[in-house]
Amino acid sequence: MKTLASQRGFSLINIMVTVLVFALGLLALSAVYSRLVGAQTQSQNLMRMAPWGNSFWGVVQANPAVLTTMANTYTSANVSAAPAPLQNWLTQILVTAPLALPNGSVTIQTGPDAASGSSCSTTTGCSVTLTISWAQNADPNTSGAAITRSQVFYYQFGL
């Protein structure tokens, strides 16, 4: 018969330390996972910007009369106030789920023609600055405040 001193196995302390180390590892993995999901969402939003910028360019080129009336800041609440040619484009960005930007806004500014200095019109063209902004997931390092991201496009329409 064997005595207790000669028996081999794990003590309760060994098992508790192992469980503690395993739990800390899982917590670290969950923190990394939550950051990766936020980064993936950010990347998806940024990847959508170039096609939206290109489609804006196409809408304005197809409808040059919109140049004189499009300057404004648009949100999901006032898409219907936009000129008719821009409404479908704005709806895709600001309203239509699941692709709509969270708390998104589109600011369109028109300025004088870079070459001639003429004001924006359907005969002379003008410079246009398009800014698309949205609220990104809250950053746990900034007390949960949402981060505002934006993408700016510059166009020169010379008609």
NUVEXMI-757307 format. One record per residue: x, y, z of N, C-alpha, C, O in turn; residue in three letters; residue number from 1. Coordinates in steps of 0.1 Angstrom, whole numbers, plus 5000, padded with zeros to 4 digits. Layout:
 neast nnorth  nup caeast canorth caup ceast cnorth  cup oeast onorth  oup torvex roro
     X      Y    Z      X       Y    Z     X      Y    Z     X      Y    Z    ALA  NUM
...
***
This chain:
 neast nnorth  nup caeast canorth caup ceast cnorth  cup oeast onorth  oup torvex roro
  5008   4988 5000   5000    5000 5000  5009   5012 5000  5018   5013 5008    MET    1
  5005   5022 4991   5013    5034 4990  5008   5044 5000  4997   5045 5004    LYS    2
  5018   5052 5005   5015    5063 5014  5011   5076 5006  5014   5076 4994    THR    3
  5006   5085 5013   5002    5098 5006  5014   5105 5001  5013   5112 4990    LEU    4
  5025   5104 5007   5037    5111 5003  5042   5106 4989  5048   5114 4982    ALA    5
  5040   5094 4986   5045    5088 4974  5035   5090 4962  5038   5086 4951    SER    6
  5023   5094 4965   5013    5096 4954  5016   5109 4946  5021   5119 4951    GLN    7
  5014   5108 4933   5017    5119 4924  5003   5125 4919  4994   5118 4918    ARG    8
  5003   5138 4916   4992    5144 4910  4993   5159 4912  5003   5165 4916    GLY    9
  4982   5166 4908   4982    5181 4909  4975   5185 4922  4966   5179 4927    PHE   10
  4981   5195 4928   4975    5201 4940  4964   5211 4937  4964   5215 4925    SER   11
  4956   5214 4946   4945    5224 4943  4951   5237 4939  4945   5244 4931    LEU   12
  4962   5241 4945   4969    5254 4942  4974   5254 4927  4972   5264 4920    ILE   13
  4979   5243 4923   4984    5242 4909  4972   5243 4899  4973   5250 4889    ASN   14
  4961   5237 4902   4949    5238 4894  4944   5253 4894  4940   5258 4883    ILE   15
  4943   5259 4905   4938    5273 4906  4947   5283 4899  4942   5292 4892    MET   16
  4960   5281 4899   4969    5290 4892  4967   5288 4877  4968   5297 4869    VAL   17
  4966   5275 4873   4964    5272 4859  4951   5279 4853  4950   5284 4843    THR   18
  4940   5278 4861   4927    5284 4857  4928   5299 4857  4923   5305 4848    VAL   19
  4936   5305 4866   4938    5319 4866  4945   5324 4854  4941   5334 4847    LEU   20
  4956   5317 4850   4964    5320 4838  4955   5319 4826  4956   5327 4817    VAL   21
  4947   5308 4825   4939    5306 4814  4928   5317 4812  4925   5322 4801    PHE   22
  4922   5321 4824   4912    5332 4824  4918   5345 4819  4912   5353 4812    ALA   23
  4930   5348 4824   4937    5361 4820  4940   5361 4805  4939   5371 4798    LEU   24
  4944   5349 4800   4946    5348 4785  4933   5350 4777  4934   5357 4767    GLY   25
  4922   5345 4782   4909    5347 4775  4905   5362 4776  4900   5367 4766    LEU   26
  4907   5368 4787   4904    5383 4788  4913   5391 4778  4908   5400 4771    LEU   27
  4925   5388 4777   4934    5395 4767  4929   5392 4753  4929   5402 4745    ALA   28
  4925   5380 4750   4920    5377 4736  4907   5385 4733  4905   5389 4722    LEU   29
  4898   5386 4743   4886    5393 4741  4889   5408 4739  4882   5414 4730    SER   30
  4898   5414 4745   4902    5428 4743  4907   5430 4729  4904   5439 4722    ALA   31
  4916   5421 4725   4921    5422 4711  4910   5420 4701  4910   5427 4691    VAL   32
  4901   5411 4703   4890    5409 4694  4881   5421 4692  4877   5425 4681    TYR   33
  4878   5428 4704   4869    5439 4703  4876   5451 4695  4870   5458 4688    SER   34
  4889   5452 4696   4896    5462 4688  4897   5458 4673  4896   5467 4665    ARG   35
  4898   5446 4670   4899    5441 4657  4885   5444 4650  4885   5447 4638    LEU   36
  4874   5441 4657   4861    5444 4651  4859   5459 4648  4854   5462 4637    VAL   37
  4864   5467 4657   4863    5482 4654  4872   5486 4642  4867   5494 4634    GLY   38
  4884   5480 4641   4892    5483 4630  4886   5478 4617  4888   5485 4606    ALA   39
  4880   5467 4617   4874    5461 4605  4862   5471 4600  4861   5473 4588    GLN   40
  4854   5475 4609   4843    5485 4606  4849   5497 4600  4844   5502 4590    THR   41
  4860   5503 4606   4866    5515 4601  4871   5512 4587  4869   5521 4578    GLN   42
  4877   5501 4584   4882    5498 4571  4871   5497 4561  4872   5501 4549    SER   43
  4860   5491 4565   4849    5490 4555  4843   5503 4552  4840   5506 4540    GLN   44
  4842   5512 4561   4837    5526 4558  4847   5533 4549  4843   5540 4540    ASN   45
  4860   5532 4551   4870    5539 4543  4870   5533 4529  4872   5540 4519    LEU   46
  4868   5520 4527   4868    5514 4514  4856   5519 4506  4856   5519 4494    MET   47
  4845   5522 4512   4833    5527 4505  4835   5542 4501  4827   5546 4492    ARG   48
  4844   5549 4506   4845    5563 4503  4849   5566 4488  4843   5574 4482    MET   49
  4859   5559 4483   4863    5561 4469  4852   5559 4459  4850   5568 4450    ALA   50
  4844   5548 4459   4833    5547 4450  4822   5557 4452  4816   5562 4442    PRO   51
  4820   5562 4464   4810    5572 4466  4815   5585 4461  4807   5593 4455    TRP   52
  4828   5588 4462   4834    5600 4457  4833   5600 4441  4829   5610 4435    GLY   53
  4836   5589 4435   4835    5587 4421  4820   5589 4416  4818   5595 4406    ASN   54
  4811   5583 4423   4797    5584 4419  4792   5598 4420  4783   5603 4413    SER   55
  4797   5606 4430   4793    5620 4432  4798   5627 4419  4790   5635 4413    PHE   56
  4810   5625 4415   4816    5631 4403  4807   5628 4391  4805   5637 4383    TRP   57
  4803   5616 4390   4794    5612 4379  4781   5619 4379  4776   5623 4369    GLY   58
  4775   5620 4391   4762    5626 4392  4762   5641 4388  4754   5646 4381    VAL   59
  4773   5648 4393   4774    5662 4389  4777   5664 4375  4772   5674 4369    VAL   60
  4786   5656 4369   4789    5657 4355  4776   5655 4346  4775   5661 4336    GLN   61
  4768   5645 4350   4756    5642 4343  4745   5653 4345  4736   5654 4336    ALA   62
  4746   5660 4355   4736    5671 4359  4743   5684 4362  4743   5688 4374    ASN   63
  4750   5691 4353   4757    5703 4357  4749   5714 4363  4754   5723 4370    PRO   64
  4736   5714 4361   4727    5724 4366  4727   5724 4382  4724   5733 4388    ALA   65
  4731   5712 4387   4731    5710 4402  4742   5718 4409  4741   5720 4421    VAL   66
  4752   5723 4401   4763    5730 4407  4759   5742 4415  4765   5745 4425    LEU   67
  4749   5749 4410   4746    5762 4417  4737   5760 4429  4735   5769 4437    THR   68
  4731   5748 4431   4722    5746 4442  4726   5735 4452  4718   5733 4461    THR   69
  4737   5729 4451   4740    5718 4459  4748   5721 4472  4749   5712 4480    MET   70
  4753   5733 4474   4761    5736 4485  4752   5736 4498  4743   5744 4499    ALA   71
  4755   5727 4507   4748    5725 4519  4754   5714 4527  4763   5707 4523    ASN   72
  4749   5712 4540   4753    5700 4548  4741   5692 4549  4730   5696 4553    THR   73
  4742   5679 4545   4731    5670 4544  4733   5659 4555  4744   5654 4557    TYR   74
  4722   5655 4561   4721    5644 4570  4710   5635 4566  4703   5638 4557    THR   75
  4707   5624 4573   4696    5615 4570  4683   5623 4571  4673   5619 4565    SER   76
  4683   5633 4580   4670    5640 4582  4666   5650 4571  4655   5653 4569    ALA   77
  4676   5655 4563   4673    5665 4553  4677   5661 4539  4679   5669 4530    ASN   78
  4678   5648 4536   4681    5643 4522  4671   5648 4512  4674   5652 4501    VAL   79
  4658   5649 4516   4648    5654 4507  4650   5668 4503  4644   5673 4493    SER   80
  4657   5676 4511   4660    5690 4507  4671   5692 4497  4673   5703 4492    ALA   81
  4678   5681 4494   4689    5682 4484  4683   5683 4470  4672   5679 4467    ALA   82
  4691   5688 4461   4686    5688 4447  4683   5674 4442  4690   5665 4446    PRO   83
  4673   5673 4434   4668    5660 4429  4679   5650 4424  4679   5639 4428    ALA   84
  4689   5655 4416   4699    5645 4412  4708   5640 4423  4714   5629 4421    PRO   85
  4709   5647 4434   4717    5642 4445  4710   5633 4455  4716   5626 4463    LEU   86
  4697   5633 4455   4689    5626 4465  4692   5611 4466  4694   5606 4476    GLN   87
  4692   5605 4454   4695    5590 4454  4709   5587 4459  4711   5578 4467    ASN   88
  4719   5595 4455   4733    5594 4460  4734   5596 4475  4740   5588 4482    TRP   89
  4727   5606 4480   4728    5609 4494  4720   5598 4502  4724   5594 4513    LEU   90
  4709   5593 4497   4702    5582 4504  4710   5570 4505  4710   5563 4516    THR   91
  4718   5566 4495   4727    5555 4497  4737   5556 4508  4740   5547 4515    GLN   92
  4742   5568 4510   4753    5571 4520  4747   5573 4534  4752   5568 4544    ILE   93
  4736   5580 4535   4731    5584 4548  4719   5576 4553  4716   5576 4565    LEU   94
  4711   5569 4544   4698    5564 4549  4698   5548 4547  4694   5542 4557    VAL   95
  4702   5543 4536   4700    5529 4532  4708   5520 4541  4721   5520 4540    THR   96
  4702   5512 4549   4709    5502 4558  4712   5490 4549  4704   5488 4540    ALA   97
  4722   5483 4552   4732    5484 4562  4744   5492 4558  4753   5493 4566    PRO   98
  4744   5498 4547   4756    5505 4542  4757   5520 4547  4767   5526 4545    LEU   99
  4746   5525 4552   4746    5539 4556  4756   5541 4567  4758   5533 4576    ALA  100
  4763   5553 4566   4773    5556 4576  4766   5560 4589  4756   5568 4589    LEU  101
  4771   5555 4601   4765    5559 4614  4766   5574 4617  4777   5579 4617    PRO  102
  4755   5580 4619   4755    5595 4622  4763   5602 4611  4770   5612 4614    ASN  103
  4761   5598 4599   4768    5604 4588  4763   5618 4584  4751   5622 4586    GLY  104
  4772   5626 4578   4768    5638 4572  4776   5640 4559  4788   5636 4558    SER  105
  4770   5648 4550   4777    5651 4537  4777   5666 4536  4766   5672 4536    VAL  106
  4789   5672 4535   4790    5687 4533  4795   5690 4520  4806   5684 4516    THR  107
  4788   5698 4512   4792    5701 4499  4794   5716 4498  4785   5724 4502    ILE  108
  4806   5721 4495   4809    5735 4494  4814   5738 4480  4822   5731 4474    GLN  109
  4808   5748 4474   4812    5753 4461  4820   5766 4462  4817   5774 4471    THR  110
  4829   5767 4453   4837    5780 4453  4840   5785 4439  4835   5779 4430    GLY  111
  4847   5795 4438   4849    5801 4425  4858   5791 4416  4865   5783 4422    PRO  112
  4857   5793 4403   4865    5785 4394  4880   5788 4397  4884   5800 4398    ASP  113
  4888   5778 4398   4902    5780 4402  4910   5788 4391  4919   5796 4394    ALA  114
  4907   5786 4378   4914    5792 4367  4910   5807 4365  4918   5816 4364    ALA  115
  4896   5809 4365   4891    5822 4361  4887   5831 4373  4886   5843 4372    SER  116
  4884   5825 4384   4879    5832 4396  4864   5835 4395  4859   5842 4404    GLY  117
  4858   5830 4385   4844    5833 4383  4836   5825 4393  4840   5814 4398    SER  118
  4824   5830 4397   4816    5823 4407  4810   5811 4400  4810   5809 4388    SER  119
  4806   5802 4409   4801    5789 4404  4788   5790 4396  4778   5796 4401    CYS  120
  4788   5785 4384   4777    5786 4375  4777   5774 4366  4787   5767 4365    SER  121
  4766   5772 4359   4766    5761 4349  4773   5764 4336  4775   5755 4328    THR  122
  4778   5776 4334   4785    5779 4322  4800   5780 4325  4808   5777 4316    THR  123
  4804   5784 4337   4819    5785 4340  4824   5774 4348  4837   5771 4347    THR  124
  4816   5766 4355   4821    5756 4364  4825   5762 4377  4823   5774 4380    GLY  125
  4831   5754 4386   4836    5758 4398  4844   5747 4406  4844   5736 4401    CYS  126
  4850   5751 4417   4856    5741 4425  4846   5736 4435  4837   5743 4440    SER  127
  4846   5723 4438   4837    5717 4448  4845   5709 4458  4853   5701 4454    VAL  128
  4842   5711 4471   4847    5703 4482  4836   5695 4488  4826   5700 4492    THR  129
  4838   5682 4487   4829    5672 4493  4835   5666 4505  4846   5660 4504    LEU  130
  4828   5667 4516   4833    5661 4529  4823   5651 4534  4811   5655 4537    THR  131
  4826   5639 4535   4818    5628 4541  4823   5625 4555  4834   5621 4557    ILE  132
  4814   5627 4565   4818    5625 4579  4808   5614 4585  4797   5613 4581    SER  133
  4814   5607 4595   4805    5597 4602  4811   5595 4616  4823   5598 4618    TRP  134
  4803   5590 4625   4808    5586 4638  4813   5572 4639  4806   5563 4635    ALA  135
  4825   5570 4643   4831    5557 4644  4828   5552 4658  4824   5559 4667    GLN  136
  4829   5539 4659   4827    5532 4672  4834   5539 4683  4845   5545 4681    ASN  137
  4829   5539 4695   4835    5546 4707  4848   5539 4710  4849   5527 4709    ALA  138
  4858   5548 4714   4871    5543 4718  4871   5541 4733  4869   5551 4740    ASP  139
  4874   5529 4738   4874    5528 4752  4884   5536 4760  4883   5538 4772    PRO  140
  4895   5540 4752   4905    5548 4758  4902   5563 4760  4909   5571 4766    ASN  141
  4890   5567 4754   4886    5581 4755  4873   5582 4762  4864   5590 4757    THR  142
  4871   5575 4772   4859    5575 4781  4846   5572 4773  4836   5578 4775    SER  143
  4847   5564 4763   4836    5560 4755  4830   5570 4745  4819   5567 4739    GLY  144
  4837   5581 4742   4832    5590 4733  4834   5585 4718  4844   5579 4715    ALA  145
  4824   5588 4710   4825    5584 4696  4836   5592 4689  4838   5604 4692    ALA  146
  4842   5587 4679   4853    5594 4671  4847   5598 4658  4841   5589 4651    ILE  147
  4848   5610 4654   4843    5615 4641  4854   5613 4631  4865   5618 4632    THR  148
  4850   5606 4620   4859    5603 4609  4854   5611 4597  4842   5614 4596    ARG  149
  4863   5614 4588   4858    5621 4576  4868   5618 4564  4879   5615 4566    SER  150
  4862   5620 4552   4870    5619 4540  4866   5631 4532  4855   5634 4530    GLN  151
  4876   5638 4526   4874    5650 4518  4878   5647 4504  4889   5641 4501    VAL  152
  4870   5652 4495   4873    5651 4480  4872   5665 4475  4864   5673 4478    PHE  153
  4882   5668 4466   4882    5681 4459  4880   5678 4444  4886   5670 4438    TYR  154
  4871   5686 4438   4868    5685 4424  4869   5699 4418  4867   5709 4424    TYR  155
  4873   5699 4405   4872    5712 4397  4864   5709 4385  4868   5701 4376    GLN  156
  4853   5715 4384   4844    5713 4373  4845   5725 4364  4842   5737 4367    PHE  157
  4851   5723 4352   4852    5734 4342  4843   5730 4330  4847   5721 4322    GLY  158
  4833   5738 4329   4823    5734 4318  4826   5743 4306  4819   5741 4296    LEU  159
***
